[in-house]
Amino acid sequence: AYADCWLTGGGRPAAGYTLDPTKNKMAYAMFGAHERRRRLDRILVRSAHGFWRCTHVKLIGTRSLPQLCRNAAYRRALPLSPPARSVDTEANATAMTWRGAPLWPSDHYGLLA
């Protein structure tokens, strides 16, 4: 059987959301306010004799990069496309065009174990 590193490595069961539009403004811009927080990313470990096991896990990429800000040149080079599903378009448009906002490493967080 596979073991979920978030649960065996000390992560709180009610935490560990790798997609969280309530905290990650890039996720909010891409998916809108109606997207729920979820654990999209997981690290699974399987070891026949227990040799491999997860002893520590943490979320990474949970902070914006204030030294990198979205500006007109960035928007021309990498345009943000609208979300695939219907969301609050006014709030989504505001989030996508917010100039000078710090960028995030990704629309979702990563895991390090």
C-alpha positions as CSV (number, residue, x, y, z in Angstrom):
1,A,0.0,0.0,0.0
2,Y,1.1,3.6,-0.6
3,A,1.4,6.1,2.3
4,D,0.5,9.7,1.8
5,C,3.5,11.7,3.0
6,W,1.3,14.6,4.1
7,L,-0.4,12.4,6.7
8,T,2.6,10.3,7.7
9,G,5.2,13.1,7.6
10,G,3.6,15.3,10.3
11,G,1.2,17.4,8.2
12,R,-2.2,18.3,9.8
13,P,-5.0,16.4,8.1
14,A,-7.1,19.6,7.8
15,A,-4.3,21.5,6.1
16,G,-2.0,20.9,3.2
17,Y,-4.1,22.6,0.5
18,T,-1.9,22.9,-2.5
19,L,-4.6,24.9,-4.4
20,D,-5.9,27.7,-2.2
21,P,-7.4,30.7,-4.0
22,T,-8.2,32.3,-0.6
23,K,-4.4,32.8,0.0
24,N,-2.8,32.5,-3.5
25,K,-3.7,35.5,-5.6
26,M,-2.4,33.7,-8.8
27,A,-4.8,30.8,-8.1
28,Y,-7.6,33.3,-7.5
29,A,-6.8,35.1,-10.8
30,M,-6.9,31.8,-12.7
31,F,-9.8,30.0,-11.0
32,G,-11.9,32.7,-9.2
33,A,-13.5,32.9,-5.8
34,H,-15.7,29.9,-6.4
35,E,-12.8,27.3,-6.6
36,R,-12.5,25.4,-3.3
37,R,-9.3,24.7,-1.5
38,R,-7.9,21.3,-2.3
39,R,-4.9,19.0,-2.0
40,L,-4.1,18.6,-5.7
41,D,-0.4,17.6,-5.2
42,R,0.6,14.6,-3.2
43,I,3.7,12.6,-2.5
44,L,3.0,8.8,-2.1
45,V,5.6,6.4,-0.8
46,R,5.6,2.6,-1.0
47,S,8.2,0.5,0.5
48,A,8.0,-3.3,0.7
49,H,10.1,-3.7,3.8
50,G,9.6,-0.2,5.4
51,F,13.0,1.0,4.3
52,W,11.6,4.2,2.8
53,R,9.3,6.3,4.9
54,C,8.3,9.9,5.0
55,T,9.5,11.7,8.2
56,H,8.9,15.3,7.3
57,V,6.7,17.2,4.8
58,K,6.0,20.9,4.1
59,L,4.3,23.2,1.6
60,I,6.7,25.2,-0.5
61,G,6.0,28.2,-2.8
62,T,3.5,29.7,-0.3
63,R,4.7,33.3,-0.5
64,S,4.6,35.8,-3.3
65,L,7.9,37.0,-4.8
66,P,7.8,40.7,-4.1
67,Q,10.9,41.4,-6.2
68,L,8.9,40.2,-9.3
69,C,5.8,42.2,-10.1
70,R,3.3,41.9,-12.9
71,N,3.6,44.8,-15.3
72,A,2.7,45.6,-18.9
73,A,5.7,43.9,-20.4
74,Y,5.0,40.7,-18.4
75,R,1.4,40.7,-19.5
76,R,2.4,41.0,-23.2
77,A,5.0,38.2,-22.9
78,L,2.8,35.8,-20.9
79,P,-0.9,36.8,-21.2
80,L,-3.2,35.3,-18.5
81,S,-6.0,33.4,-20.2
82,P,-9.5,33.4,-18.7
83,P,-10.5,30.5,-16.5
84,A,-12.1,27.5,-18.3
85,R,-15.3,27.5,-16.2
86,S,-17.7,30.2,-15.3
87,V,-16.6,32.3,-12.3
88,D,-17.2,35.7,-10.9
89,T,-15.9,37.6,-14.0
90,E,-15.6,41.0,-12.3
91,A,-13.5,39.8,-9.5
92,N,-11.5,37.6,-11.8
93,A,-10.8,40.4,-14.2
94,T,-9.7,42.6,-11.3
95,A,-7.3,40.0,-10.1
96,M,-5.8,39.4,-13.5
97,T,-5.2,43.0,-14.3
98,W,-3.9,44.1,-10.9
99,R,-0.7,45.9,-12.0
100,G,2.2,46.0,-9.6
101,A,1.0,42.9,-7.7
102,P,3.7,40.5,-6.6
103,L,3.8,37.3,-8.6
104,W,3.5,33.8,-7.0
105,P,5.8,30.9,-8.0
106,S,2.7,29.0,-9.3
107,D,-1.1,28.9,-9.1
108,H,-0.7,26.1,-6.5
109,Y,1.8,25.2,-3.9
110,G,4.4,22.4,-4.0
111,L,5.3,19.8,-1.5
112,L,8.8,19.0,-0.1
113,A,9.3,15.7,1.7
